[in-house]
Amino acid sequence: MGGQRGCGMALLIQGRGRRAALGLTLASLALASAGTAYAADEDGQMWSIVNASRSLDAKRVLAMDVQARFSDDASRLGQTIIRPSIGWRLDGATTASLGYAYVRTTPQGRPTTHEHRGWQQMAFRVAGDGKGTTLTGRTRLEQRWVEGRDGAGWRIRQQVRLTTPLKDGVRGVAWTEAFVGLNQTGWGQRDGLHLLRSFAGVSVPISKTVTLEPGYLHQRAYRTGPDAVVHAAAVSINLQF
């Protein structure tokens, strides 16, 4: 039942929300700029990401991403994410996906947590043809459970991504993603906008099936006390089989 609810909500958002997604991106960038005026706990990190995908046929695609996030001035492994999924291409510009995520988080001086997520996603093109300057959107609905704690957290993530050709196949990349809680939980999820993540970098083709995407990632977590701000060197390797 949760999957049906998630797919329905994602379809509704995707159907209505292409212009809304662009508006959310502009609002998110404004919030990120405004947020720098407030006190914050800041950390330098290193994020390494591997994204792999394989087409099963003309419609279905399997995907997996694995992330290692090094925190406390990139001195230790603070979080690991493993996220498999299956997607269905609805047309040349839209893909619906279902997936699972395991998230292991080891905060400094606090117990390790093990989180499990179910998620449903719509990825769609807003403008462009994928070759020139192109704007895409990604709407993801998550259901989150933490081992040993009661309650499921429902959250929407809205990402908008802009790419543009530079030279010799290299593309400039910029995206922003807002995380909006739909409820509160006893283990710490807040309702409303509680996380904003943005990235700027380049996409460099290494071969026909491999691209490298290095850049700068900025993340702000909104809290009742000082916000938590991450400045990260992020490197993604994208593999297509």
Backbone torsions as a table, in degrees:
resi	resn	phi	psi	omega
1	MET	NA	-37.3	177.2
2	GLY	-62.7	-38.3	179.3
3	GLY	-64.8	-41.1	178.7
4	GLN	-63.5	-42.9	178.5
5	ARG	-61.7	-41.9	-178.3
6	GLY	-65.6	-46.1	-179.9
7	CYS	-62.4	-42.3	179.4
8	GLY	-61.1	-43.7	-179.5
9	MET	-66.4	-41.8	179.9
10	ALA	-63.6	-40.9	177.7
11	LEU	-63.2	-40.9	179.2
12	LEU	-61.8	-45.6	-179.2
13	ILE	-64.9	-42.9	-178.4
14	GLN	-65.1	-38.8	-179.2
15	GLY	-66.0	-39.3	-175.9
16	ARG	-94.1	-19.2	-156.1
17	GLY	-107.7	19.7	-179.4
18	ARG	-67.4	-45.5	175.5
19	ARG	-70.0	-34.6	177.8
20	ALA	-64.4	-36.0	179.1
21	ALA	-63.6	-41.7	177.8
22	LEU	-63.6	-41.4	177.9
23	GLY	-63.0	-38.5	178.8
24	LEU	-64.5	-37.7	178.5
25	THR	-61.9	-46.9	179.7
26	LEU	-62.2	-41.6	178.2
27	ALA	-65.0	-38.0	179.7
28	SER	-64.4	-42.1	178.3
29	LEU	-63.7	-38.3	177.7
30	ALA	-65.0	-41.0	178.4
31	LEU	-64.8	-39.2	179.3
32	ALA	-63.5	-40.5	178.9
33	SER	-67.5	-42.6	-179.0
34	ALA	-67.2	-32.5	-175.4
35	GLY	-64.8	-23.2	-177.2
36	THR	-66.5	-15.1	-179.6
37	ALA	-79.4	-12.0	-176.0
38	TYR	-98.7	155.8	177.2
39	ALA	-62.7	145.6	-177.4
40	ALA	-153.1	150.3	168.3
41	ASP	-89.8	118.3	-173.4
42	GLU	-110.2	148.9	-179.5
43	ASP	-144.9	139.4	171.8
44	GLY	-93.3	130.6	-175.3
45	GLN	-133.4	169.7	173.7
46	MET	-129.5	122.4	179.6
47	TRP	-113.2	125.9	174.3
48	SER	-117.3	131.9	-171.1
49	ILE	-134.7	134.4	172.4
50	VAL	-120.0	120.7	176.1
51	ASN	-111.4	123.6	179.5
52	ALA	-126.3	140.7	178.2
53	SER	-143.1	151.3	178.7
54	ARG	-144.7	127.4	177.5
55	SER	-77.7	129.2	175.3
56	LEU	-83.8	-36.3	176.3
57	ASP	-160.7	-163.2	-176.6
58	ALA	-66.8	-21.2	-175.8
59	LYS	-108.0	-38.6	-169.5
60	ARG	-101.8	143.1	179.3
61	VAL	-139.8	133.7	172.6
62	LEU	-94.9	143.4	-179.9
63	ALA	-142.7	154.8	177.1
64	MET	-149.3	132.9	168.6
65	ASP	-127.2	140.9	-179.7
66	VAL	-126.3	130.1	-177.0
67	GLN	-127.6	142.4	171.3
68	ALA	-125.5	120.4	-177.2
69	ARG	-114.8	116.8	-178.0
70	PHE	-97.7	123.0	-173.3
71	SER	-113.7	-174.1	-178.2
72	ASP	53.0	62.7	-175.9
73	ASP	58.4	38.1	176.9
74	ALA	59.3	29.6	-176.1
75	SER	-92.2	-14.0	-177.1
76	ARG	-155.1	158.9	178.7
77	LEU	-77.5	111.9	-177.1
78	GLY	-97.9	-25.9	-178.0
79	GLN	-154.4	141.0	175.5
80	THR	-127.6	136.4	179.4
81	ILE	-128.5	133.0	172.6
82	ILE	-124.5	122.7	-169.2
83	ARG	-139.8	93.0	174.4
84	PRO	-87.2	157.8	178.7
85	SER	-159.7	164.9	169.5
86	ILE	-127.8	137.4	-177.4
87	GLY	-125.8	156.9	177.5
88	TRP	-124.4	121.3	177.4
89	ARG	-76.9	114.1	-179.7
90	LEU	-82.1	-32.1	172.7
91	ASP	-160.0	-169.5	-176.8
92	GLY	-68.1	-11.3	-175.0
93	ALA	-127.5	3.0	-174.5
94	THR	-137.0	131.8	178.1
95	THR	-133.3	130.7	174.4
96	ALA	-102.3	138.3	-176.2
97	SER	-136.0	152.6	170.5
98	LEU	-125.8	141.8	-178.0
99	GLY	-158.2	178.7	178.8
100	TYR	-133.3	149.3	175.0
101	ALA	-137.2	137.3	170.1
102	TYR	-111.0	128.0	-176.5
103	VAL	-126.5	116.7	176.4
104	ARG	-106.7	119.8	-176.9
105	THR	-120.6	131.1	-180.0
106	THR	-123.0	86.9	-179.9
107	PRO	-70.9	151.8	177.6
108	GLN	-64.8	121.8	175.6
109	GLY	76.1	9.4	179.1
110	ARG	-132.1	162.6	-177.4
111	PRO	-65.4	150.4	174.2
112	THR	-68.8	140.4	176.3
113	THR	-115.9	149.8	177.8
114	HIS	-122.4	114.1	-176.0
115	GLU	-112.6	142.3	176.9
116	HIS	-122.6	134.5	-178.2
117	ARG	-129.5	135.3	161.5
118	GLY	-98.5	147.2	-179.9
119	TRP	-151.8	152.3	178.1
120	GLN	-129.2	142.0	-170.4
121	GLN	-144.8	144.7	167.5
122	MET	-120.6	124.9	174.3
123	ALA	-112.7	131.8	-172.1
124	PHE	-148.8	154.7	177.3
125	ARG	-91.0	132.0	178.6
126	VAL	-93.8	-44.5	-177.9
127	ALA	-155.5	152.7	179.2
128	GLY	93.4	176.2	-175.6
129	ASP	-116.8	6.8	-178.8
130	GLY	88.0	-14.4	178.8
131	LYS	-103.7	-47.3	174.1
132	GLY	-86.1	-158.1	176.5
133	THR	-61.7	126.7	-172.1
134	THR	-135.8	136.6	176.3
135	LEU	-114.1	126.1	179.0
136	THR	-125.3	160.8	178.0
137	GLY	-128.5	155.3	176.7
138	ARG	-142.9	119.2	178.8
139	THR	-112.6	121.0	-177.1
140	ARG	-125.1	131.2	174.2
141	LEU	-106.7	127.4	-177.4
142	GLU	-118.2	145.4	168.2
143	GLN	-116.8	122.9	-168.7
144	ARG	-118.4	131.5	174.8
145	TRP	-128.7	139.0	176.8
146	VAL	-112.3	129.9	-178.9
147	GLU	-58.0	133.7	177.8
148	GLY	81.7	1.0	-179.7
149	ARG	-124.6	149.9	-178.9
150	ASP	-90.0	150.2	172.0
151	GLY	99.3	141.8	176.1
152	ALA	-106.3	133.6	176.5
153	GLY	-97.9	128.6	176.0
154	TRP	-101.9	132.2	-175.8
155	ARG	-145.2	141.1	173.0
156	ILE	-106.4	136.4	173.6
157	ARG	-119.2	125.2	179.3
158	GLN	-118.9	116.4	177.4
159	GLN	-113.7	141.0	169.7
160	VAL	-126.4	133.4	-171.7
161	ARG	-128.8	132.8	179.0
162	LEU	-117.0	129.4	174.0
163	THR	-127.2	148.9	179.5
164	THR	-147.2	140.7	-179.5
165	PRO	-69.8	140.4	177.3
166	LEU	-111.0	-76.8	-178.0
167	LYS	-159.7	140.6	174.9
168	ASP	53.8	41.4	177.5
169	GLY	84.7	-8.5	177.9
170	VAL	-77.5	138.7	-180.0
171	ARG	-123.2	141.4	170.1
172	GLY	-78.8	142.5	-175.9
173	VAL	-131.7	133.7	171.9
174	ALA	-144.9	135.1	176.5
175	TRP	-148.3	159.9	174.1
176	THR	-138.6	147.6	-177.4
177	GLU	-139.5	127.0	177.7
178	ALA	-103.1	136.5	178.8
179	PHE	-110.9	118.5	-174.4
180	VAL	-122.3	115.7	176.7
181	GLY	-75.8	136.9	178.0
182	LEU	-95.4	-10.0	176.7
183	ASN	-156.8	172.3	175.4
184	GLN	-107.2	151.1	177.0
185	THR	-128.7	160.7	177.9
186	GLY	-69.8	-18.4	-179.1
187	TRP	-94.3	3.1	168.3
188	GLY	127.2	-9.7	177.2
189	GLN	-70.0	134.8	176.8
190	ARG	-102.0	151.2	174.3
191	ASP	-85.5	159.3	-177.7
192	GLY	83.4	-174.9	179.6
193	LEU	-66.9	118.7	-178.6
194	HIS	-128.8	-5.4	179.5
195	LEU	-152.2	138.2	177.9
196	LEU	-134.3	125.0	-175.5
197	ARG	-127.5	132.3	-178.9
198	SER	-135.9	153.6	-175.6
199	PHE	-143.1	144.7	171.6
200	ALA	-139.7	130.3	-178.8
201	GLY	-171.9	-154.4	179.7
202	VAL	-133.9	155.5	173.8
203	SER	-113.2	118.8	-173.6
204	VAL	-115.7	118.4	178.2
205	PRO	-72.9	128.4	176.5
206	ILE	-97.2	-37.2	175.4
207	SER	-153.9	-171.9	179.5
208	LYS	-66.2	-22.7	-174.9
209	THR	-118.1	-0.3	-175.8
210	VAL	-130.6	129.4	171.8
211	THR	-128.2	149.6	178.3
212	LEU	-113.9	133.8	-176.0
213	GLU	-130.1	86.3	176.5
214	PRO	-92.1	154.8	177.1
215	GLY	174.5	-170.0	180.0
216	TYR	-105.4	133.4	178.6
217	LEU	-119.1	133.3	177.5
218	HIS	-119.9	131.6	178.6
219	GLN	-134.2	135.1	175.8
220	ARG	-126.1	122.5	174.1
221	ALA	-101.6	121.6	-177.5
222	TYR	-83.0	125.4	-175.7
223	ARG	-132.3	166.8	178.1
224	THR	-68.0	-33.2	172.9
225	GLY	-92.9	-151.2	177.1
226	PRO	-59.3	137.4	176.5
227	ASP	-63.2	156.3	174.9
228	ALA	-102.1	119.8	-176.6
229	VAL	-116.5	132.6	177.8
230	VAL	-114.2	131.7	168.3
231	HIS	-113.0	114.9	-172.1
232	ALA	-128.0	139.6	163.2
233	ALA	-83.5	118.1	-174.8
234	ALA	-117.3	135.7	177.9
235	VAL	-132.7	122.1	176.9
236	SER	-112.3	137.9	170.4
237	ILE	-112.3	121.8	-177.4
238	ASN	-108.9	123.4	-176.3
239	LEU	-119.1	134.2	174.8
240	GLN	-123.6	125.6	-177.2
241	PHE	-109.9	NA	NA
